[in-house]
């Protein structure tokens, strides 16, 4: 089977992640999949697999889950330590017709408790470490059964004990029914559970399939995104169907990342914006770990122009580009744009892109006050296409409140330039009186002060714009340099410096701005 044939099949029948492994093996059984860590559920598998071995392991895990009692239409919550086996277990659940519910390992026990209750008597697939995190949670009341993928625990079924279970035939879920449920970042509270169907997952591959066509050779793709995220579905599907060797990464430490890149020399890196910011220091490594990279890609959040520029200049590839896609879990990829080596540093970080090729999403900006949306009067950004998520599980009214016919409200505000570029200025809930765009201020100031590792502008107790800053190594801020850098933003209050590890973050490392503002209220009110 050719990759293009498999892709066409997905567009007709939907993307079923339980069938993807054997489909990838049929395209090319020898496509390499390399890990930077061991698989907890399959410790004997090693760190170097082929597509055929990957498919065999998923089939094995599916058989074990069936033997444990999991059946078609059953919701299976996967909440376990970050590991590539999460993706394999999700595929195994899907292969026997179960509905995958991916929960980030970054979620705390209280949040998991709420979500387990919302999912309504699921099977919980976890490991010993996370089972212990949930020690005070009444799992017997909230779940149908508990299965551990690694680490035996009383009252739980161990997958390890079911090795050798008889294989079962795959069960294909209806194209428009729930297949995979992921959750939103939770920047404003308890995350929402986003329902994806085989159809919506397949449709979301369309614009990205064309992007990967820029890579003519079968070179390594490095994927460093949360294993629980909807983006992982697209990233793995596209890479394997295109027959690209995959480097599937978990580790974030720059030293470890550099070693992986030097050994495997990826041509494309897909990573979180905050991970790329952390890896900026590698651009000064004389071994040039980014030299082989043709395409940098990030789809989770806007990234600062300075970071893009440093990464691109560290590549030795002709025509290297940074492709940014603006979207969210509910809509998938909405707009995108490419940045290049000699112009990225001059880019407006608020320009998130243009509509992508045929078959992709439609985007509009709707007035908030009856007047035409402009740079000075931004409107609400809305997206429409068949790739929209089907619903919020257990919160249909909340979903309906965000949807008007075919259009979905993203919660972001912005405007279109006369050239058709979408500028995203802020989340509507994060807007501060007298500030056009907090994100724009952050872009500009971070570009002027390389000693800053993070800058977040939040609303203070008196509606003032408070810059919260973090420095590399927690070095004291040079106030003279700060005042010079922010001279164009007189609306800013004095800076508040905190260690970066104290920033409240989501599972995809976004800063929880409302939580940060709330945390600082007492400190700011008394200073």
SULNORKA-V366760 format. One record per helix or strand of 2 or more residues. SS is the DSSP state (helix for helix, strand for strand). FROM is the first residue (numbers start at 1). TO is the last residue. If there is no record, write none. Layout:
BEGIN
SS,FROM,TO / SS,FROM,TO
END
This chain:
BEGIN
helix,3,13 / helix,17,27 / strand,32,35 / helix,43,45 / strand,48,50 / helix,51,67 / strand,75,78 / helix,85,95 / strand,99,102 / helix,109,119 / strand,122,126 / helix,128,133 / helix,139,142 / strand,143,148 / strand,157,158 / helix,160,162 / strand,178,183 / strand,193,197 / helix,198,203 / helix,205,212 / strand,221,224 / helix,230,241 / strand,246,248 / helix,254,264 / strand,268,271 / helix,273,284 / strand,295,298 / helix,305,313 / strand,321,328 / strand,332,340 / helix,344,346 / strand,351,355 / strand,362,366 / strand,379,384 / strand,391,392 / helix,396,402 / strand,403,404 / strand,407,416 / strand,422,427 / helix,428,430 / helix,438,448 / strand,452,459 / strand,465,471 / helix,472,474 / helix,479,485 / strand,496,497 / helix,500,502 / helix,513,525
END
